[in-house]
Amino acid sequence: MLGLSVFNHCCVLVFIVIYYIIFDIVGMCWMILLFLKRNTSLRMKMKREQK
């Protein structure tokens, strides 16, 4: 019975860690995408101003 509860706790901990890692990666990708989007829009503005 004790082993089962420990196993359940381990599963929950692993699940939380995986969830946090995925959340972190998604957040990083989102930030990079926003950054790239902003950069491209700035570049477009610069190109328009140069013409």
PyMOL Python script that loads the backbone (N, CA, C, O; Angstrom):
from pymol import cmd

cmd.read_pdbstr("""\
ATOM      1  N   MET A   1       0.840  -1.199   0.000  1.00  0.00           N
ATOM      2  CA  MET A   1       0.000   0.000   0.000  1.00  0.00           C
ATOM      3  C   MET A   1       0.882   1.259   0.000  1.00  0.00           C
ATOM      4  O   MET A   1       0.617   2.212  -0.733  1.00  0.00           O
ATOM      5  N   LEU A   2       1.921   1.246   0.824  1.00  0.00           N
ATOM      6  CA  LEU A   2       2.830   2.393   0.914  1.00  0.00           C
ATOM      7  C   LEU A   2       3.555   2.588  -0.418  1.00  0.00           C
ATOM      8  O   LEU A   2       3.710   3.715  -0.889  1.00  0.00           O
ATOM      9  N   GLY A   3       4.000   1.469  -1.026  1.00  0.00           N
ATOM     10  CA  GLY A   3       4.706   1.541  -2.310  1.00  0.00           C
ATOM     11  C   GLY A   3       3.832   2.179  -3.376  1.00  0.00           C
ATOM     12  O   GLY A   3       4.316   2.962  -4.193  1.00  0.00           O
ATOM     13  N   LEU A   4       2.547   1.848  -3.373  1.00  0.00           N
ATOM     14  CA  LEU A   4       1.614   2.389  -4.368  1.00  0.00           C
ATOM     15  C   LEU A   4       1.483   3.904  -4.228  1.00  0.00           C
ATOM     16  O   LEU A   4       1.495   4.625  -5.226  1.00  0.00           O
ATOM     17  N   SER A   5       1.358   4.391  -2.983  1.00  0.00           N
ATOM     18  CA  SER A   5       1.211   5.842  -2.770  1.00  0.00           C
ATOM     19  C   SER A   5       2.485   6.572  -3.201  1.00  0.00           C
ATOM     20  O   SER A   5       2.418   7.659  -3.776  1.00  0.00           O
ATOM     21  N   VAL A   6       3.660   5.962  -2.917  1.00  0.00           N
ATOM     22  CA  VAL A   6       4.935   6.563  -3.337  1.00  0.00           C
ATOM     23  C   VAL A   6       4.984   6.619  -4.866  1.00  0.00           C
ATOM     24  O   VAL A   6       5.389   7.626  -5.447  1.00  0.00           O
ATOM     25  N   PHE A   7       4.564   5.522  -5.508  1.00  0.00           N
ATOM     26  CA  PHE A   7       4.535   5.457  -6.976  1.00  0.00           C
ATOM     27  C   PHE A   7       3.621   6.554  -7.534  1.00  0.00           C
ATOM     28  O   PHE A   7       3.970   7.217  -8.511  1.00  0.00           O
ATOM     29  N   ASN A   8       2.462   6.742  -6.917  1.00  0.00           N
ATOM     30  CA  ASN A   8       1.521   7.780  -7.353  1.00  0.00           C
ATOM     31  C   ASN A   8       2.143   9.163  -7.212  1.00  0.00           C
ATOM     32  O   ASN A   8       2.011  10.005  -8.100  1.00  0.00           O
ATOM     33  N   HIS A   9       2.827   9.392  -6.083  1.00  0.00           N
ATOM     34  CA  HIS A   9       3.481  10.692  -5.869  1.00  0.00           C
ATOM     35  C   HIS A   9       4.544  10.931  -6.940  1.00  0.00           C
ATOM     36  O   HIS A   9       4.659  12.036  -7.470  1.00  0.00           O
ATOM     37  N   CYS A  10       5.323   9.889  -7.258  1.00  0.00           N
ATOM     38  CA  CYS A  10       6.363  10.009  -8.289  1.00  0.00           C
ATOM     39  C   CYS A  10       5.735  10.353  -9.642  1.00  0.00           C
ATOM     40  O   CYS A  10       6.243  11.207 -10.369  1.00  0.00           O
ATOM     41  N   CYS A  11       4.634   9.685  -9.971  1.00  0.00           N
ATOM     42  CA  CYS A  11       3.944   9.936 -11.240  1.00  0.00           C
ATOM     43  C   CYS A  11       3.476  11.386 -11.305  1.00  0.00           C
ATOM     44  O   CYS A  11       3.622  12.052 -12.330  1.00  0.00           O
ATOM     45  N   VAL A  12       2.916  11.863 -10.208  1.00  0.00           N
ATOM     46  CA  VAL A  12       2.421  13.244 -10.164  1.00  0.00           C
ATOM     47  C   VAL A  12       3.577  14.216 -10.339  1.00  0.00           C
ATOM     48  O   VAL A  12       3.466  15.191 -11.081  1.00  0.00           O
ATOM     49  N   LEU A  13       4.700  13.949  -9.647  1.00  0.00           N
ATOM     50  CA  LEU A  13       5.883  14.824  -9.751  1.00  0.00           C
ATOM     51  C   LEU A  13       6.409  14.846 -11.185  1.00  0.00           C
ATOM     52  O   LEU A  13       6.694  15.912 -11.730  1.00  0.00           O
ATOM     53  N   VAL A  14       6.537  13.671 -11.791  1.00  0.00           N
ATOM     54  CA  VAL A  14       7.022  13.578 -13.177  1.00  0.00           C
ATOM     55  C   VAL A  14       6.084  14.346 -14.106  1.00  0.00           C
ATOM     56  O   VAL A  14       6.532  15.087 -14.980  1.00  0.00           O
ATOM     57  N   PHE A  15       4.784  14.163 -13.908  1.00  0.00           N
ATOM     58  CA  PHE A  15       3.787  14.845 -14.745  1.00  0.00           C
ATOM     59  C   PHE A  15       3.927  16.361 -14.612  1.00  0.00           C
ATOM     60  O   PHE A  15       3.882  17.080 -15.610  1.00  0.00           O
ATOM     61  N   ILE A  16       4.098  16.848 -13.372  1.00  0.00           N
ATOM     62  CA  ILE A  16       4.242  18.291 -13.137  1.00  0.00           C
ATOM     63  C   ILE A  16       5.507  18.810 -13.829  1.00  0.00           C
ATOM     64  O   ILE A  16       5.483  19.851 -14.485  1.00  0.00           O
ATOM     65  N   VAL A  17       6.613  18.067 -13.673  1.00  0.00           N
ATOM     66  CA  VAL A  17       7.886  18.483 -14.295  1.00  0.00           C
ATOM     67  C   VAL A  17       7.743  18.546 -15.806  1.00  0.00           C
ATOM     68  O   VAL A  17       8.153  19.526 -16.428  1.00  0.00           O
ATOM     69  N   ILE A  18       7.163  17.507 -16.405  1.00  0.00           N
ATOM     70  CA  ILE A  18       6.972  17.478 -17.862  1.00  0.00           C
ATOM     71  C   ILE A  18       6.078  18.643 -18.294  1.00  0.00           C
ATOM     72  O   ILE A  18       6.351  19.307 -19.294  1.00  0.00           O
ATOM     73  N   TYR A  19       5.014  18.884 -17.536  1.00  0.00           N
ATOM     74  CA  TYR A  19       4.083  19.981 -17.848  1.00  0.00           C
ATOM     75  C   TYR A  19       4.814  21.320 -17.832  1.00  0.00           C
ATOM     76  O   TYR A  19       4.634  22.148 -18.725  1.00  0.00           O
ATOM     77  N   TYR A  20       5.649  21.522 -16.796  1.00  0.00           N
ATOM     78  CA  TYR A  20       6.386  22.777 -16.697  1.00  0.00           C
ATOM     79  C   TYR A  20       7.379  22.930 -17.842  1.00  0.00           C
ATOM     80  O   TYR A  20       7.522  24.021 -18.394  1.00  0.00           O
ATOM     81  N   ILE A  21       8.072  21.843 -18.210  1.00  0.00           N
ATOM     82  CA  ILE A  21       9.047  21.890 -19.307  1.00  0.00           C
ATOM     83  C   ILE A  21       8.335  22.249 -20.610  1.00  0.00           C
ATOM     84  O   ILE A  21       8.800  23.110 -21.356  1.00  0.00           O
ATOM     85  N   ILE A  22       7.207  21.590 -20.883  1.00  0.00           N
ATOM     86  CA  ILE A  22       6.446  21.863 -22.112  1.00  0.00           C
ATOM     87  C   ILE A  22       5.972  23.311 -22.105  1.00  0.00           C
ATOM     88  O   ILE A  22       6.075  24.006 -23.116  1.00  0.00           O
ATOM     89  N   PHE A  23       5.453  23.766 -20.969  1.00  0.00           N
ATOM     90  CA  PHE A  23       4.967  25.141 -20.844  1.00  0.00           C
ATOM     91  C   PHE A  23       6.097  26.126 -21.114  1.00  0.00           C
ATOM     92  O   PHE A  23       5.902  27.137 -21.789  1.00  0.00           O
ATOM     93  N   ASP A  24       7.301  25.820 -20.573  1.00  0.00           N
ATOM     94  CA  ASP A  24       8.474  26.674 -20.749  1.00  0.00           C
ATOM     95  C   ASP A  24       8.864  26.737 -22.226  1.00  0.00           C
ATOM     96  O   ASP A  24       9.130  27.817 -22.754  1.00  0.00           O
ATOM     97  N   ILE A  25       8.898  25.579 -22.892  1.00  0.00           N
ATOM     98  CA  ILE A  25       9.279  25.526 -24.312  1.00  0.00           C
ATOM     99  C   ILE A  25       8.273  26.302 -25.154  1.00  0.00           C
ATOM    100  O   ILE A  25       8.654  27.071 -26.036  1.00  0.00           O
ATOM    101  N   VAL A  26       6.988  26.097 -24.878  1.00  0.00           N
ATOM    102  CA  VAL A  26       5.938  26.808 -25.628  1.00  0.00           C
ATOM    103  C   VAL A  26       6.086  28.312 -25.426  1.00  0.00           C
ATOM    104  O   VAL A  26       5.982  29.089 -26.375  1.00  0.00           O
ATOM    105  N   GLY A  27       6.331  28.715 -24.175  1.00  0.00           N
ATOM    106  CA  GLY A  27       6.512  30.137 -23.877  1.00  0.00           C
ATOM    107  C   GLY A  27       7.698  30.721 -24.632  1.00  0.00           C
ATOM    108  O   GLY A  27       7.616  31.820 -25.182  1.00  0.00           O
ATOM    109  N   MET A  28       8.815  29.969 -24.655  1.00  0.00           N
ATOM    110  CA  MET A  28      10.015  30.426 -25.362  1.00  0.00           C
ATOM    111  C   MET A  28       9.719  30.584 -26.855  1.00  0.00           C
ATOM    112  O   MET A  28      10.060  31.599 -27.463  1.00  0.00           O
ATOM    113  N   CYS A  29       9.077  29.563 -27.437  1.00  0.00           N
ATOM    114  CA  CYS A  29       8.739  29.610 -28.868  1.00  0.00           C
ATOM    115  C   CYS A  29       7.839  30.808 -29.154  1.00  0.00           C
ATOM    116  O   CYS A  29       8.032  31.502 -30.151  1.00  0.00           O
ATOM    117  N   TRP A  30       6.864  31.054 -28.294  1.00  0.00           N
ATOM    118  CA  TRP A  30       5.933  32.171 -28.453  1.00  0.00           C
ATOM    119  C   TRP A  30       6.695  33.489 -28.443  1.00  0.00           C
ATOM    120  O   TRP A  30       6.449  34.356 -29.282  1.00  0.00           O
ATOM    121  N   MET A  31       7.631  33.646 -27.484  1.00  0.00           N
ATOM    122  CA  MET A  31       8.430  34.869 -27.381  1.00  0.00           C
ATOM    123  C   MET A  31       9.275  35.064 -28.636  1.00  0.00           C
ATOM    124  O   MET A  31       9.351  36.168 -29.176  1.00  0.00           O
ATOM    125  N   ILE A  32       9.917  33.969 -29.103  1.00  0.00           N
ATOM    126  CA  ILE A  32      10.751  34.047 -30.313  1.00  0.00           C
ATOM    127  C   ILE A  32       9.899  34.434 -31.512  1.00  0.00           C
ATOM    128  O   ILE A  32      10.303  35.274 -32.316  1.00  0.00           O
ATOM    129  N   LEU A  33       8.716  33.823 -31.641  1.00  0.00           N
ATOM    130  CA  LEU A  33       7.823  34.141 -32.762  1.00  0.00           C
ATOM    131  C   LEU A  33       7.416  35.608 -32.732  1.00  0.00           C
ATOM    132  O   LEU A  33       7.437  36.288 -33.758  1.00  0.00           O
ATOM    133  N   LEU A  34       7.044  36.095 -31.541  1.00  0.00           N
ATOM    134  CA  LEU A  34       6.651  37.504 -31.408  1.00  0.00           C
ATOM    135  C   LEU A  34       7.827  38.412 -31.767  1.00  0.00           C
ATOM    136  O   LEU A  34       7.653  39.413 -32.461  1.00  0.00           O
ATOM    137  N   PHE A  35       9.026  38.057 -31.292  1.00  0.00           N
ATOM    138  CA  PHE A  35      10.232  38.836 -31.562  1.00  0.00           C
ATOM    139  C   PHE A  35      10.507  38.887 -33.066  1.00  0.00           C
ATOM    140  O   PHE A  35      10.774  39.955 -33.617  1.00  0.00           O
ATOM    141  N   LEU A  36      10.438  37.720 -33.728  1.00  0.00           N
ATOM    142  CA  LEU A  36      10.665  37.664 -35.177  1.00  0.00           C
ATOM    143  C   LEU A  36       9.610  38.475 -35.920  1.00  0.00           C
ATOM    144  O   LEU A  36       9.928  39.183 -36.875  1.00  0.00           O
ATOM    145  N   LYS A  37       8.372  38.375 -35.491  1.00  0.00           N
ATOM    146  CA  LYS A  37       7.265  39.106 -36.124  1.00  0.00           C
ATOM    147  C   LYS A  37       7.523  40.612 -36.033  1.00  0.00           C
ATOM    148  O   LYS A  37       7.355  41.342 -37.010  1.00  0.00           O
ATOM    149  N   ARG A  38       7.934  41.064 -34.845  1.00  0.00           N
ATOM    150  CA  ARG A  38       8.200  42.474 -34.627  1.00  0.00           C
ATOM    151  C   ARG A  38       9.372  42.922 -35.508  1.00  0.00           C
ATOM    152  O   ARG A  38       9.328  43.994 -36.111  1.00  0.00           O
ATOM    153  N   ASN A  39      10.411  42.098 -35.575  1.00  0.00           N
ATOM    154  CA  ASN A  39      11.582  42.428 -36.389  1.00  0.00           C
ATOM    155  C   ASN A  39      11.217  42.546 -37.867  1.00  0.00           C
ATOM    156  O   ASN A  39      11.649  43.479 -38.544  1.00  0.00           O
ATOM    157  N   THR A  40      10.423  41.600 -38.367  1.00  0.00           N
ATOM    158  CA  THR A  40      10.048  41.638 -39.787  1.00  0.00           C
ATOM    159  C   THR A  40       9.207  42.879 -40.076  1.00  0.00           C
ATOM    160  O   THR A  40       9.379  43.514 -41.117  1.00  0.00           O
ATOM    161  N   SER A  41       8.304  43.227 -39.169  1.00  0.00           N
ATOM    162  CA  SER A  41       7.468  44.412 -39.381  1.00  0.00           C
ATOM    163  C   SER A  41       8.345  45.669 -39.370  1.00  0.00           C
ATOM    164  O   SER A  41       8.105  46.597 -40.142  1.00  0.00           O
ATOM    165  N   LEU A  42       9.355  45.700 -38.500  1.00  0.00           N
ATOM    166  CA  LEU A  42      10.284  46.846 -38.454  1.00  0.00           C
ATOM    167  C   LEU A  42      11.061  46.927 -39.763  1.00  0.00           C
ATOM    168  O   LEU A  42      11.237  48.008 -40.324  1.00  0.00           O
ATOM    169  N   ARG A  43      11.525  45.774 -40.243  1.00  0.00           N
ATOM    170  CA  ARG A  43      12.282  45.733 -41.503  1.00  0.00           C
ATOM    171  C   ARG A  43      11.412  46.233 -42.650  1.00  0.00           C
ATOM    172  O   ARG A  43      11.878  46.986 -43.506  1.00  0.00           O
ATOM    173  N   MET A  44      10.161  45.818 -42.668  1.00  0.00           N
ATOM    174  CA  MET A  44       9.239  46.248 -43.727  1.00  0.00           C
ATOM    175  C   MET A  44       9.094  47.770 -43.692  1.00  0.00           C
ATOM    176  O   MET A  44       9.119  48.423 -44.736  1.00  0.00           O
ATOM    177  N   LYS A  45       8.945  48.327 -42.503  1.00  0.00           N
ATOM    178  CA  LYS A  45       8.811  49.783 -42.359  1.00  0.00           C
ATOM    179  C   LYS A  45      10.061  50.485 -42.875  1.00  0.00           C
ATOM    180  O   LYS A  45       9.972  51.488 -43.583  1.00  0.00           O
ATOM    181  N   MET A  46      11.230  49.948 -42.515  1.00  0.00           N
ATOM    182  CA  MET A  46      12.499  50.541 -42.960  1.00  0.00           C
ATOM    183  C   MET A  46      12.592  50.518 -44.488  1.00  0.00           C
ATOM    184  O   MET A  46      12.980  51.504 -45.115  1.00  0.00           O
ATOM    185  N   LYS A  47      12.231  49.381 -45.071  1.00  0.00           N
ATOM    186  CA  LYS A  47      12.275  49.255 -46.533  1.00  0.00           C
ATOM    187  C   LYS A  47      11.359  50.288 -47.191  1.00  0.00           C
ATOM    188  O   LYS A  47      11.723  50.912 -48.188  1.00  0.00           O
ATOM    189  N   ARG A  48      10.184  50.455 -46.625  1.00  0.00           N
ATOM    190  CA  ARG A  48       9.227  51.430 -47.181  1.00  0.00           C
ATOM    191  C   ARG A  48       9.782  52.846 -47.082  1.00  0.00           C
ATOM    192  O   ARG A  48       9.632  53.642 -48.009  1.00  0.00           O
ATOM    193  N   GLU A  49      10.427  53.158 -45.952  1.00  0.00           N
ATOM    194  CA  GLU A  49      10.978  54.499 -45.757  1.00  0.00           C
ATOM    195  C   GLU A  49      12.130  54.768 -46.730  1.00  0.00           C
ATOM    196  O   GLU A  49      12.289  55.888 -47.215  1.00  0.00           O
ATOM    197  N   GLN A  50      12.927  53.741 -47.009  1.00  0.00           N
ATOM    198  CA  GLN A  50      14.081  53.904 -47.913  1.00  0.00           C
ATOM    199  C   GLN A  50      13.635  54.230 -49.341  1.00  0.00           C
ATOM    200  O   GLN A  50      14.303  54.987 -50.047  1.00  0.00           O
ATOM    201  N   LYS A  51      12.507  53.658 -49.761  1.00  0.00           N
ATOM    202  CA  LYS A  51      12.068  53.842 -51.166  1.00  0.00           C
ATOM    203  C   LYS A  51      11.704  55.280 -51.493  1.00  0.00           C
ATOM    204  O   LYS A  51      11.322  55.578 -52.624  1.00  0.00           O
TER     205      LYS A  51
END
""", "prot")
cmd.dss("prot")
cmd.show_as("cartoon", "prot")
cmd.util.cbc("prot")
cmd.orient("prot")
